Amino acid sequence: MPVIKCPRIRHPPFHEWDRKAQKCGLRHTVYAVNGDQYTGEWQDNLKHGKGTQIWKSTGAIYSGDWKFGKRDGYGSYSVPDPVTKEYKKMYTGWWENDRRGGRGMYFYSNGEQYDGEWSKGLRSGWGKMHYKDGSVYEGQWLKDKRNGQGVLLLPNGNRYEGGWKDGKKHGPGKFFYLDKGQLLEGTWVADIPKCGALVDFGRDNASAPTEFPLPEIELHDPAAVLAEAQAMFEDSNN
């Protein structure tokens, strides 16, 4: 019986070269054409798992989790100081789809600091912000602005508790003037108090109280006054 031999199928050499070039698993430092470098894990030729990226143009470093070529998971981002050249951490926390997402802490170049929730790279959710003038805000955020309920503590001890919209005091709130020993409770619209009641509050312990205490005013129909104030607030939003 005759024996038929079939020739072995030979693939072009570039098939093997391409297979070896596909990065998968832990690899040593890989340099991009623009000088960027990455050291870490790969999957299907994409950064995936744990790894560290250094951008040549800025010198910035990201070290943490990757998912299919994008920063995703937990990681830290640092940049070199323009004077000392030492690395300063700018953000430590969670990432989603290559942007800050979830809980994380951000250190601003002017010394300010935010610790809280993020969404699509913006402050959104609950967070605490330390400003360079010494004031502190803790509360809700939306698209990088104070929005919802929150408390703003000023350097002199005065504070505001209440509603916010687009970064400004808006809605029912209380402003404690602890230096004067007074409390303003009312309704704000775009940072301006539109209506409310000002009363003495802790006057004996105030550092700079007013010369005379506030006179007591007796309202004959408090419900009507409150209804009128609410109507003014609703009209301002329309």
Order of alpha helices (4+ residues) and beta strands (2+ residues): alpha-beta-beta-beta-beta-beta-beta-beta-beta-beta-beta-beta-beta-beta-beta-beta-alpha
